[in-house]
Every structure is written in C-alpha cells, then in structure tokens.
Amino acid sequence: MRVSPSGNNVQVTQPVFLRAMMNRELSTAAPINAIGVYGLVSFLHGGERLDLHTFCAVSLALLCLLWPRRLEWEVMFKEFSAKYPGVPSNPWQPEPSA
C-alpha cells in the first residue's frame, strides 16, 4: 500500500497500475502529436507543403524514439510487482486467480 497526498490509503492493483502507466505514456505522446497538428494547421493557413511534411516527420520520429518498448514495460511490471502484490510480474500472461 501507499499513502495518497490526501492521507488515504490506496490499494495498488493491476488496473490502478495500468491506468498510471497509460497516463505516463499519454503525457509523452500528446505534446509530440501536437507538433504534427501544428504543421497541419500552419499548412491549412497558407503555409507550404514543406511545413506539413517537416512537422509531421519530426512528430513521427519523436514518437518512434520515445514510445516505450516491450522490455521497458516488462521492467516496470517487475519493479512494481516486487513492491505491490496486486500487480503481476508478467503483463503478457496474467497470473491465475487463487
């Protein structure tokens, strides 16, 4: 268990952990996608085709570089499963319920 900022105990289970992990990834992906959207908007407001292609290429390159790989997800699961028994150690094969 861990203590939340309000002082309440929070049970860390697999759904709670998955939600926190996805929020972390979305907070990385949203600003990167905004770069591509900025290129589209500048193209639609009279920019050149190069604006669209450049901004979208930068956005795609950053997504490819910064998006988590399978190994990173497995390491996160193993770390959290050692701390919290409600999180399985292998995200790809759920543990059978007892």
C-alpha positions in Angstrom: 0.0 0.0 0.0 1.0 3.6 -0.4 -0.4 6.8 1.0 -2.0 9.3 -1.3 -1.4 13.1 -0.8 -4.8 13.4 0.9 -3.7 10.8 3.5 -5.9 8.0 2.4 -4.5 4.5 1.8 -4.6 3.5 -1.9 -4.5 -0.2 -2.8 -2.2 -0.6 -5.9 -3.7 -3.3 -8.1 -3.2 -4.1 -11.8 -5.9 -1.7 -13.1 -4.6 1.1 -11.0 -1.0 0.4 -12.2 -2.1 0.2 -15.8 -4.0 3.5 -15.6 -1.0 5.2 -14.2 1.3 3.7 -16.8 -1.0 4.8 -19.7 -1.3 8.3 -18.2 2.5 8.5 -18.3 2.7 7.4 -21.9 -0.1 9.8 -23.0 1.6 12.7 -21.3 4.6 11.9 -23.6 2.5 11.3 -26.8 0.2 14.3 -26.5 2.9 17.1 -26.9 4.6 15.1 -29.6 1.4 14.8 -31.6 0.8 18.5 -31.1 3.9 19.1 -33.3 2.3 17.3 -36.2 -1.0 19.1 -35.7 0.8 22.4 -35.6 2.3 21.5 -39.0 -1.2 20.7 -40.4 -2.7 24.0 -39.1 0.2 26.1 -40.5 -0.3 24.3 -43.9 -4.0 25.0 -43.8 -3.5 28.7 -43.0 -1.5 29.3 -46.2 1.8 27.6 -45.4 3.7 25.5 -47.7 3.7 21.7 -48.1 7.1 21.6 -46.6 5.6 22.8 -43.3 3.2 19.9 -43.2 5.8 17.3 -44.1 8.5 18.6 -41.8 6.4 18.9 -38.7 4.8 15.5 -39.3 8.1 13.9 -39.9 9.5 15.4 -36.7 6.5 14.2 -34.8 6.7 10.7 -36.2 10.4 10.5 -35.5 9.9 11.6 -31.8 7.1 9.0 -31.4 9.3 6.2 -32.7 12.2 7.3 -30.4 10.3 8.0 -27.2 7.4 5.4 -27.3 8.2 2.7 -24.7 9.4 -0.7 -25.9 8.1 -4.0 -24.6 11.3 -4.5 -22.5 10.6 -1.2 -20.7 7.0 -2.2 -19.9 8.2 -5.6 -18.5 10.9 -3.9 -16.3 8.2 -1.6 -14.9 5.9 -4.5 -14.2 8.7 -6.5 -12.4 9.6 -3.5 -10.3 6.0 -2.8 -9.2 5.2 -6.5 -8.7 8.1 -6.6 -6.1 6.6 -3.7 -4.3 2.9 -4.4 -4.6 1.5 -7.9 -4.6 -1.6 -6.9 -6.6 0.5 -6.2 -9.7 1.5 -9.3 -11.7 5.2 -9.7 -12.7 4.4 -10.7 -16.3 2.0 -8.3 -18.1 1.5 -10.6 -21.1 0.4 -13.7 -19.1 -1.9 -12.9 -16.2 -1.4 -14.9 -13.1 -4.3 -17.3 -12.3 -6.5 -16.1 -9.6 -6.4 -18.2 -6.4 
